[in-house]
Amino acid sequence: MKNEIITKDQQEEILLREVNLAWLREQLKTASAAKVAEQTGLTATTVLKLKNGNFEGNLTAAIAKVEEARQRYLEAVLSGKRIGFIKTEIARRIMTACKMAQRDASLTWVVGRTQIGKTEALEQYKSRPELPGRVIMVRMPTAPTVSKLSRRLLAAAGLPGTWDASAAIDALADWARPGDLFIIDEAHQTFTTAGRLDCCRVWEHLRELYDCIKNRAGMVIATTEIFTTRMAAGYKAGQQLSPMESKAAELAGILSQFERRGEILNLPDCMDTADVLRVLAAYGLPSPAAKDLDYVVVTAQEQGIGRFTRRLRFAAWAAARDGKSFTVASFIGANKRLDGLV
C-alpha cells in the first residue's frame, strides 16, 4: 500500500485537535466533567470520552465545540487576566501532603524555593479540600510576633481576637475538631524579618498550638529552604557562643524538636518538562517544536511559574494587539523582548 499523503490543511487540523484535547484534559484536572460540559456545550459523558480517547461520535463537531470554549476561556488571557489554577506535579504533591495531614491529624513541612507555586497550591486546597473538615490558611506576618500570628489564626477561624497568647491557643484548640487543617504559609518570614527573640517565641507558640490540636486536626507549614539551614545551626557541647550565636542555637533546637513531630516534603527546585507543557496547554499552546523546547523549558524553570505565566499573558496580549495568533513563537519573541535580548 502506498503511504497516504497528509496535506498541510490536514496537518493543521490534527494539530488543532490535539491542542483542544490537551486543553480539555487540563480543565478536567481542576473541574468536574459536568462543569467542563457546561463550558463546552457537550454532555459530561462526551467530555470524558474525549479525554479518554474513546469517543465514537462526530469528532469534528465535538472538537469544534471544545475550540469555541477554549477561545472564550482564552479571552481572559488575551485581556491580560489570569486564568484558572494549573495543577502541576509540584502542586499535586503539595495538595497530597495537605490531604495526608488533614486525614491523619499530622504535621507536614512543605519546603521549597520561591516562585514554584506553593502558595497557589495551598490556596487551591483550602478552597477545594479533598476531605470533609474545615481548612484555615494564614500567611506568616512580616516582622512576626506571637500576637500578630495569633490574631491572624483567630480571625481565620472566625474567633474574636486577643493579645493573650495562651488564651489564643486555648481558643483555637477548643475550636479544632477532627478533620480540620491549619495551613501556615510563608513561614520563612520568621527567619528573614523577625528579631531572634520574636522568631523563637513564634516557633514555640506554633509548636504548643500543634501539640494541643494534634489528636484532632492537622497542620501544614510552608517555608523556603532557609528552614533547613536554620535548623542545622546548632552547636557542639562545650562550644563558646556569643549571645547572638546562643539565640541561633536555641532556635535550631526549637525547630529540630518541632520538625521531628512531622514529615518534610522537599519540593523540586523548578518545574520539570511535563509541568511546563501542562502550563502551555492551559494557555492553549501545543508542545513546542524540538528546536524551541529547550528554550521554553529552561525559561520556565529559571523564571518560576509566577513570572512564566505573567509573560505568557503578556505575549498573548501583545499578539492580540498586533492582530496575530498567539503561538509558541510569539511567546518566545515577547519573552526575549522583555529580557532585552532583541
Disulfide bonds with the S-S distance in Angstrom:
none
